Amino acid sequence: MAFDAERYDREVIKPLRGRHGRLPAGDLLLRYAVEPGWTAEQLAVHLRQLRQFWQDRAEGPDSRAEICQLLIQADEALVRNVGALMNDPAWWQEQAAATRSDAARPSRTPPPSLARAEPPRPAEPPAAVPDDAPGWRDEARDFIRARLDDSGAAVPRQPQRPAARLGRVAGSGGSPDGAPKVSDGASDAEAATRQAGAPADLNEWVRSVQPAELTIQALGARDDMCQVRVSWSAADAEGLGIRWGDTPPPWPSGSVLPVWALTAFGRELAGTRQVHVGEVSLLADVPVGYHLYVPYVVERDQAVVGRFVALGLAEPVRRLRAERRGDDVIVTWVWPEGSRLATVEWTARSGVRQERVTRSGYAGSNGFRIPAALDPGVVRVSVLTAVAADEACSRAREVELPPRSIPVSYTLTRHRLWRFGRRDLAVRLRAEADLVDLVVTVVLGTDLAMPPSAEHGTVLVEHEGLSLVAHQARELTIPVPVLPRRQDPYWVRCFLRGPVPTVVTGPPIESMRLT
């Protein structure tokens, strides 16, 4: 029994996209992908694999990561309440029977959900609440604490008081649980309007307004453009606008901003509006990639922003790397979810070359190999990804081809100058290509083995800024100090470093040994 990650992503994760901040009511067996008839050992293995899948997918900026974060939070709450019973097949049979009975029995109230429930609200709100009404902040805090209760009992939504609505728009945008924030002082919206010198009627509007909750869905794609549908409740459709961008907005949801500050973020989402029963939709074309959509409502020169939603469409490859293997280069990357075909483009001596590789071909070769990539250049990778029933091409990611290592060889020749009573060592270097700004270090080693690097010996001499011409020898003369007599030999070795990688080939071992 192996956990099918692709099937779980297709049947559970994908249908939950666009529901940021909350999880809809659902069957526990479907949510945990539990099959009837499993033993306790099979259940334990499956739950361990499923939770590891959630942890692996919970990192990243895409919608799948947010859904997996919600699933992890709901699972932690369920483990606290149920504990070891989740490894008992009989408990899952009881959940399946309860789900079937709930589906067969008509209910006047919404079913329990893993999302945070909303508290009951007064059926008849007063006409107005003065700013200095005693207990106003106490009432708002009580309301927020009730919102944060994990009781799980859903109740019908009723009209609420303006003071409580002010608490609802004080949450932070894009938080997975949608929990609003409350401070001991005045709210963010009230403080912003007071600083702007807003009149009393504008303050009243700020306290009562709440931008709609958005849901988003991908409809299709063509080339590098995708069509999306953004929907919200028709009751909150009056004066609602949407801006979208590639990065999260710099302010939390519920903030009150000057209009100029709002327009500095992203672009206005333009498209075709459609009105259905109780719902308004906006059909728009957006480029491929990961985007965030922020609802807002404007009154005079002030705007109140709501909670953003995010959706990634035909996202580019991640962790693009190019590694040199001799004359060849191996290009590797992480495939986005839903992609099956990649286009690789690079620069060669004959010009720009382009090839396509399937996901299975990439896996069979452990990457994409570029043969004989001798010249410097850039490799670009884009992928085809499924968007609804269509396919879209992602933006290309690029990485520079690593430079080819230049072979360099050297020889060592000893000269004894009896007149001056010293010995000299001639180092002759030869490279297969032109090299500049080289640093040549000659090291004397005293261990039994040759020094593996310049740090494992005594530096005899170091030349900086050395240049080599292809296939021409360059000789350096190094005086050898007087060495104490010892039974073990001394070793002399040459090391090079510079802006271009080199492969150094040494002389025969006999010429590298001093006695």
C-alpha positions in Angstrom: 0.0 0.0 0.0 1.7 3.2 -1.3 0.4 6.7 -0.8 -0.6 8.2 -4.1 0.5 11.8 -3.8 -0.6 12.8 -7.3 -4.1 11.4 -6.8 -4.4 13.1 -3.4 -3.3 16.4 -4.9 -5.8 16.1 -7.7 -8.8 14.9 -5.6 -8.3 16.8 -2.3 -5.8 19.7 -2.6 -6.9 21.2 -6.0 -10.6 21.4 -5.2 -9.7 23.5 -2.0 -7.7 26.1 -3.9 -9.1 29.6 -3.7 -10.4 29.0 -0.2 -7.6 30.8 1.6 -8.1 31.3 5.3 -10.8 28.6 5.8 -11.6 24.9 5.0 -15.1 23.9 3.8 -17.0 21.2 5.5 -15.9 17.8 4.2 -15.8 14.1 4.7 -13.0 13.1 7.1 -12.4 9.9 5.1 -12.0 11.9 1.9 -9.8 14.5 3.7 -7.5 11.8 5.1 -7.8 9.5 2.0 -8.7 6.6 4.2 -9.9 3.4 2.5 -12.3 1.0 4.2 -11.0 -2.3 5.4 -7.5 -1.1 6.4 -5.8 -2.6 9.4 -4.4 -0.6 12.3 -0.9 -1.0 10.9 -1.9 0.1 7.4 -3.7 3.1 9.0 -0.6 4.2 11.0 1.6 3.9 7.9 -0.8 5.9 5.8 -1.3 8.7 8.3 2.4 9.0 8.7 2.9 9.3 4.9 0.0 11.8 4.6 1.3 14.1 7.3 4.7 14.0 5.8 3.1 15.0 2.4 1.4 18.0 4.2 4.7 19.1 5.7 6.5 18.9 2.4 3.8 20.8 0.5 3.3 23.4 3.3 6.4 25.4 2.3 6.2 27.9 -0.5 4.1 30.8 -1.7 1.5 28.9 -3.7 -2.1 28.0 -2.8 -1.3 24.4 -2.2 1.0 25.4 0.6 -1.7 27.5 2.3 -4.2 24.6 2.0 -1.7 22.1 3.5 -1.0 24.6 6.4 -4.8 24.6 7.1 -4.9 20.8 6.9 -2.0 20.5 9.4 -3.8 22.9 11.8 -7.0 20.9 11.5 -5.1 17.6 12.0 -3.4 18.9 15.1 -6.7 19.9 16.6 -8.2 16.5 15.8 -5.2 14.7 17.3 -5.6 16.7 20.6 -9.3 15.7 20.7 -9.1 12.1 19.5 -5.5 10.9 20.0 -4.8 7.2 19.4 -8.3 6.5 18.1 -7.2 7.7 14.7 -5.2 4.5 14.4 -8.3 2.4 15.1 -10.2 1.1 12.0 -13.4 1.0 14.1 -13.2 4.8 14.7 -13.0 5.5 11.0 -16.0 3.2 10.4 -17.9 5.3 12.9 -16.9 8.5 11.0 -18.0 7.0 7.7 -21.4 6.1 9.2 -21.8 9.5 10.8 -21.0 11.2 7.4 -23.6 9.1 5.6 -26.3 9.8 8.2 -25.5 13.6 8.1 -25.8 13.5 4.4 -29.2 11.7 4.5 -30.7 13.8 7.2 -31.9 17.3 6.1 -30.4 20.1 8.2 -31.5 23.7 8.7 -28.0 24.8 9.7 -24.7 24.4 8.0 -22.8 21.2 8.9 -19.8 21.5 11.2 -16.6 22.5 9.5 -12.9 22.5 10.2 -13.0 26.2 9.7 -13.3 28.7 12.5 -17.0 29.3 13.3 -18.6 32.7 13.5 -20.5 33.6 16.7 -24.2 34.6 16.8 -24.9 38.3 16.3 -27.8 40.5 17.3 -30.8 40.2 15.0 -31.7 43.9 15.3 -28.7 46.2 15.3 -29.2 49.8 16.6 -29.3 52.6 14.1 -26.0 54.1 15.3 -23.3 53.6 17.9 -21.6 56.7 19.1 -17.8 56.8 19.1 -17.6 57.4 22.8 -20.2 54.7 23.8 -19.0 53.0 27.0 -18.0 49.4 26.6 -17.6 49.7 22.9 -14.1 48.2 22.9 -15.1 45.5 25.5 -17.8 44.4 23.1 -15.5 44.3 20.2 -12.9 42.2 22.1 -15.6 39.8 23.2 -16.7 39.4 19.6 -13.1 38.7 18.5 -12.6 36.2 21.3 -15.7 34.4 20.1 -14.4 34.3 16.6 -11.2 32.7 17.8 -13.1 29.9 19.6 -12.4 26.4 18.2 -15.8 25.0 19.2 -16.5 24.2 15.5 -20.3 24.9 15.7 -21.5 26.8 12.7 -24.5 29.2 13.1 -26.5 31.2 10.5 -25.0 34.7 9.8 -27.1 37.6 11.0 -26.7 41.4 10.7 -24.1 42.7 13.1 -23.5 46.0 14.8 -21.2 48.6 13.2 -18.8 48.3 16.1 -18.4 44.6 15.6 -17.9 45.1 11.8 -15.0 47.4 12.6 -13.3 44.5 14.5 -13.7 42.2 11.5 -11.8 44.4 9.1 -8.8 44.6 11.5 -7.4 41.2 10.5 -4.1 40.7 8.7 -4.4 39.9 5.0 -3.6 36.4 3.8 -3.4 34.8 7.2 -4.2 31.0 6.9 -6.7 31.0 9.7 -8.2 34.4 9.0 -8.0 35.4 12.6 -8.4 39.2 13.0 -6.3 41.3 15.3 -7.4 43.6 18.1 -5.4 46.2 19.9 -6.1 47.8 23.3 -6.3 51.3 21.8 -8.3 52.6 18.8 -8.5 50.4 15.7 -6.3 50.8 12.7 -9.1 52.0 10.5 -10.3 54.6 13.1 -6.7 55.8 13.7 -6.0 56.2 10.0 -9.1 58.2 9.4 -8.4 60.5 12.4 -4.9 61.1 11.2 -6.2 62.1 7.8 -8.6 64.5 9.3 -11.7 62.7 7.9 -15.2 64.0 8.7 -17.6 62.1 11.0 -19.6 60.6 8.2 -16.4 59.1 6.7 -15.5 57.7 10.1 -18.9 56.1 10.2 -18.4 54.6 6.8 -15.0 53.2 7.7 -16.5 51.5 10.8 -19.3 49.9 8.8 -17.6 48.8 5.5 -16.1 45.4 4.9 -14.7 44.4 1.5 -16.0 41.2 0.2 -14.3 37.8 0.5 -12.9 36.7 -2.8 -12.7 33.3 -4.4 -10.6 32.6 -7.5 -10.6 29.9 -10.2 -8.5 29.2 -13.3 -10.6 28.8 -16.5 -8.1 28.2 -19.2 -4.9 29.5 -20.9 -3.3 30.4 -24.2 0.4 30.8 -24.7 1.6 32.8 -21.7 -1.8 34.3 -20.7 -4.4 32.7 -18.4 -8.1 33.4 -17.8 -9.3 33.5 -14.2 -12.7 34.1 -12.6 -12.8 36.1 -9.4 -16.1 35.9 -7.5 -17.7 37.5 -4.5 -21.1 37.9 -2.9 -23.5 40.1 -4.7 -24.5 41.7 -1.3 -21.0 43.2 -1.1 -20.6 44.1 -4.8 -21.4 47.8 -4.5 -18.3 49.9 -5.2 -15.9 46.9 -5.0 -12.6 47.0 -6.9 -9.7 44.6 -7.2 -6.0 45.2 -7.6 -3.5 42.5 -8.3 0.3 42.2 -8.1 3.2 39.7 -7.9 4.1 40.5 -4.3 2.0 40.7 -1.1 0.7 44.2 -0.3 2.6 46.1 2.3 -0.4 46.6 4.6 -2.7 44.2 6.4 -6.3 43.6 5.5 -8.7 46.1 7.0 -6.3 48.9 6.6 -7.6 52.4 5.6 -5.3 54.0 3.0 -5.3 57.1 0.9 -6.3 56.3 -2.6 -2.8 57.2 -3.9 -1.2 54.6 -1.6 -3.6 51.9 -2.8 -2.9 52.7 -6.5 0.8 52.4 -5.9 0.3 48.6 -5.4 0.0 46.4 -8.5 -2.6 47.1 -11.2 -6.3 47.2 -11.5 -8.0 43.9 -12.5 -10.0 44.6 -15.6 -12.3 42.2 -17.4 -15.9 41.2 -18.0 -18.4 41.3 -15.1 -21.1 38.6 -14.8 -23.9 38.6 -12.3 -25.4 35.4 -11.1 -27.9 34.5 -8.4 -26.3 36.0 -5.2 -22.8 36.2 -6.8 -20.8 38.6 -8.9 -17.9 37.3 -11.1 -15.1 39.1 -13.0 -13.5 37.3 -15.9 -10.0 38.6 -16.6 -6.8 37.7 -18.5 -3.6 37.7 -16.5 0.0 36.6 -17.3 1.3 33.3 -16.1 2.9 33.2 -12.6 1.9 33.7 -9.0 -0.3 36.6 -8.3 -2.2 38.1 -5.4 -5.7 39.8 -5.6 -6.7 42.4 -3.1 -10.4 43.7 -2.8 -11.0 47.3 -1.8 -13.8 49.9 -1.4 -13.3 53.6 -1.9 -15.1 56.5 -0.3 -13.9 60.0 -1.3 -10.1 59.9 -1.0 -9.9 56.9 1.4 -10.0 53.2 0.7 -10.5 50.1 2.9 -8.7 46.9 1.7 -9.8 43.4 2.4 -8.1 40.0 2.6 -6.2 39.0 -0.5 -6.3 35.7 -2.3 -3.5 34.2 -4.3 -3.3 31.8 -7.2 -0.3 30.4 -9.1 -0.7 29.6 -12.8 2.0 27.9 -14.9 4.7 28.8 -12.4 8.4 28.7 -13.5 10.9 26.1 -12.6 12.7 26.3 -9.3 16.3 25.7 -8.2 17.7 25.9 -11.7 21.3 24.7 -11.6 24.0 24.1 -14.2 26.9 21.8 -13.3 30.1 21.3 -15.4 31.0 17.6 -16.2 34.1 17.9 -18.3 33.1 19.5 -21.6 29.4 18.8 -21.0 27.0 20.6 -18.7 24.2 19.0 -16.7 21.2 21.3 -16.1 18.8 20.4 -13.3 15.6 22.0 -11.9 12.5 21.3 -9.8 9.4 20.8 -11.9 6.3 22.8 -11.0 3.1 20.8 -10.2 1.2 19.8 -13.3 4.0 20.4 -15.8 5.0 17.7 -18.2 7.2 19.2 -20.9 10.2 21.6 -20.7 11.9 23.7 -23.4 15.7 24.2 -22.9 17.5 26.9 -24.9 21.2 27.7 -24.8 24.0 29.4 -26.7 26.4 27.3 -28.8 29.1 27.9 -31.3 26.6 27.3 -34.1 24.1 29.8 -32.6 21.1 29.4 -30.3 20.0 25.8 -29.8 16.7 24.6 -28.4 15.4 21.2 -27.3 12.4 19.8 -25.5 12.5 17.2 -22.8 9.7 15.3 -21.1 9.4 14.8 -17.4 10.0 11.1 -17.8 13.0 11.7 -20.0 14.5 14.2 -17.5 14.0 11.7 -14.7 15.7 8.9 -16.7 18.7 11.0 -17.5 19.0 12.6 -14.0 18.8 16.1 -15.7 19.3 17.6 -19.1 22.8 17.2 -20.6 24.2 19.8 -23.0 27.1 18.2 -24.8 30.3 20.0 -25.7 29.3 23.3 -24.0 32.7 24.9 -24.4 31.8 28.5 -24.8 30.3 30.8 -22.1 26.6 31.4 -22.4 23.2 31.3 -20.8 20.7 28.4 -20.6 17.0 29.2 -20.3 14.3 26.8 -19.2 10.5 27.1 -19.5 7.8 24.5 -18.9 4.3 23.7 -20.2 1.8 23.4 -17.4 -1.8 22.3 -17.3 -4.2 25.2 -16.6 -7.8 23.9 -16.4 -8.3 22.1 -19.8 -5.5 24.0 -21.5 -1.7 24.4 -21.3 0.3 27.5 -20.7 4.0 28.2 -21.1 5.7 29.5 -18.0 8.2 32.4 -17.8 11.7 31.3 -18.6 14.3 31.0 -15.8 17.9 31.3 -16.8 21.4 30.4 -15.4 24.8 31.0 -16.8 26.8 28.1 -18.1 29.7 27.4 -15.9 33.1 28.1 -17.6 35.0 25.2 -18.9 38.1 24.3 -16.8 41.4 25.1 -18.7 44.1 22.3 -18.5 47.4 23.6 -17.1 50.5 21.5 -16.7 53.8 22.3 -15.0 57.2 20.7 -14.6 59.9 21.1 -11.8 63.6 21.3 -12.6 66.3 21.6 -9.9 69.5 23.6 -10.4 72.4 23.7 -7.9 74.4 26.9 -8.0 77.6 26.0 -6.2 79.1 29.5 -6.6 76.3 31.0 -4.5 75.8 28.0 -2.2 72.1 27.6 -2.9 69.7 25.5 -5.0 67.1 26.9 -7.4 63.9 25.4 -8.6 62.5 26.1 -12.1 58.7 25.9 -12.4 57.6 25.8 -16.1 53.9 26.4 -16.7 51.9 25.7 -19.9 48.2 26.2 -20.5 45.9 25.2 -23.4 44.2 28.6 -23.5 45.0 32.2 -22.6 44.8 32.9 -18.9 45.1 36.2 -17.0 45.2 37.3 -13.3 46.5 33.9 -12.1 47.9 33.4 -8.6 50.6 30.7 -8.6 51.6 29.3 -5.2 54.5 26.9 -4.7 54.3 24.9 -1.5 56.9 22.8 0.4 55.3 19.9 2.3 56.9 18.1 5.3 54.4 15.3 5.8 54.7 11.8 4.5 52.1 12.5 1.8 52.1 15.4 -0.7 50.2 18.5 0.5 46.6 18.4 -0.8 46.3 22.2 -0.9 48.3 25.3 -0.4 47.1 25.5 3.3 48.9 22.2 4.1 52.5 23.3 3.6 55.0 26.1 3.8 54.7 28.6 1.0 58.0 29.0 -0.8 56.7 31.8 -3.2 53.4 33.2 -4.5 53.1 35.1 -7.8 50.0 37.2 -8.4 48.7 38.7 -11.6 50.5 36.1 -13.8 49.4 35.7 -17.4 49.8 32.6 -19.6 49.6 32.4 -23.4 48.1 29.3 -24.9 50.7 26.6 -25.6 53.6 28.8 -24.6 55.7 27.9 -21.6 56.2 30.4 -18.7 59.1 29.7 -16.4 59.5 30.9 -12.8 62.7 30.5 -10.7 62.3 29.8 -7.0 65.2 29.6 -4.5 65.0 26.5 -2.3 66.0 27.2 1.3 68.5 25.0 3.2 66.6 22.1 4.6 67.6 20.0 7.6 68.5 16.5 6.8 65.8 13.9 7.6 64.9 10.4 6.6 61.5 11.4 5.1 61.6 13.4 1.8 60.2 16.9 1.3 57.5 17.6 -1.3 57.2 20.5 -3.7 53.8 21.2 -5.3 52.3 24.0 -7.4 48.7 25.4 -7.0 46.8 27.8 -9.2 43.7 29.9 -8.8 42.1 32.7 -10.9 38.9 34.0 -12.4 38.6 30.9 -14.7 38.7 27.3 -13.2 41.7 25.3 -14.1 42.7 21.6 -14.0 46.4 21.3 -13.0 48.5 18.4 -14.1 51.7 17.9 -12.1 55.0 16.4 -13.2 56.2 12.9 -12.3 56.4 12.2 -8.6 60.2 11.8 -8.6 60.7 15.4 -9.6 58.4 16.7 -6.9 60.4 15.0 -4.1 63.4 16.7 -2.4 65.9 14.8 -0.3 
